[in-house]
């Protein structure tokens, strides 16, 4: 999945700005992608069923970083896009 983000940047002639975040207590975000001055957070799951728990690490990170829900995403193998107050849930099929 992360290679899709890399390809997108490289195809535009941009250097991919990708990283992850984890603190010493185990909170983590699978992917942080910087575009210009905006940073988006992604949690990547292999399951077809969405759970609000997918946003646990992202919610913690967003409180620390000041990010809003429009910068937070969960990617799953299900087919239905979902909007939540925590962020958008995106199907991996949309990549």
C-alpha positions in Angstrom: 0.0 0.0 0.0 2.8 2.5 0.9 4.3 1.9 -2.5 1.2 3.4 -4.1 1.9 6.6 -2.2 5.5 6.5 -3.4 4.5 5.9 -7.0 2.0 8.8 -6.9 4.7 11.2 -5.7 7.3 10.0 -8.1 5.0 10.1 -11.1 4.4 13.8 -10.3 8.1 14.4 -10.2 8.1 14.9 -6.4 10.2 13.3 -3.8 7.9 11.2 -1.5 7.7 12.7 2.0 6.6 9.5 3.9 7.3 8.5 7.5 5.6 6.8 10.4 5.1 7.8 14.1 5.4 5.8 17.3 5.8 6.9 20.9 7.4 5.1 23.8 4.0 3.8 25.1 3.0 2.1 21.8 0.8 4.7 20.2 1.5 4.7 16.5 0.5 5.9 13.0 1.3 3.6 10.1 2.0 6.4 7.6 2.5 10.1 7.8 2.5 11.8 4.3 3.6 15.4 3.9 2.3 17.4 0.9 3.5 21.0 1.0 2.8 22.1 4.6 0.0 19.6 5.3 0.6 16.3 7.0 -1.9 13.4 6.5 -2.1 10.4 8.8 -3.0 6.9 7.6 -3.8 3.7 9.4 -3.6 0.7 7.1 -5.5 -2.4 8.0 -5.8 -5.7 6.1 -9.4 -6.5 7.3 -12.6 -6.0 5.5 -14.5 -4.7 8.5 -14.1 -1.2 9.8 -13.7 -0.5 13.5 -13.4 2.9 15.2 -10.3 1.4 16.9 -8.6 1.9 13.6 -8.4 5.6 14.5 -6.9 5.0 18.0 -3.3 5.9 17.2 -4.3 8.6 14.7 -6.6 10.3 17.3 -3.8 10.3 19.8 -1.3 11.8 17.2 -3.8 14.4 16.0 -4.3 15.7 19.6 -0.5 16.1 19.9 0.0 17.6 16.4 -3.2 19.7 16.2 -4.3 17.9 13.0 -8.0 17.9 12.1 -10.1 15.0 11.0 -9.7 16.1 7.3 -6.0 15.0 7.6 -6.8 11.5 9.1 -7.6 8.4 7.2 -8.0 4.6 7.7 -7.4 2.3 4.7 -9.0 -1.1 4.8 -9.8 -3.9 2.4 -13.5 -3.4 2.5 -15.2 -1.8 -0.5 -17.3 1.0 1.1 -15.9 4.5 1.9 -17.1 5.7 5.3 -17.0 9.3 6.8 -16.5 9.5 10.5 -15.8 12.3 13.0 -12.3 10.9 13.4 -11.5 10.9 9.6 -12.3 9.2 6.4 -12.2 5.4 5.9 -11.0 4.5 2.4 -11.1 1.2 0.5 -7.7 0.0 -0.7 -9.5 -0.6 -4.0 -9.6 3.2 -4.5 -5.8 3.3 -4.9 
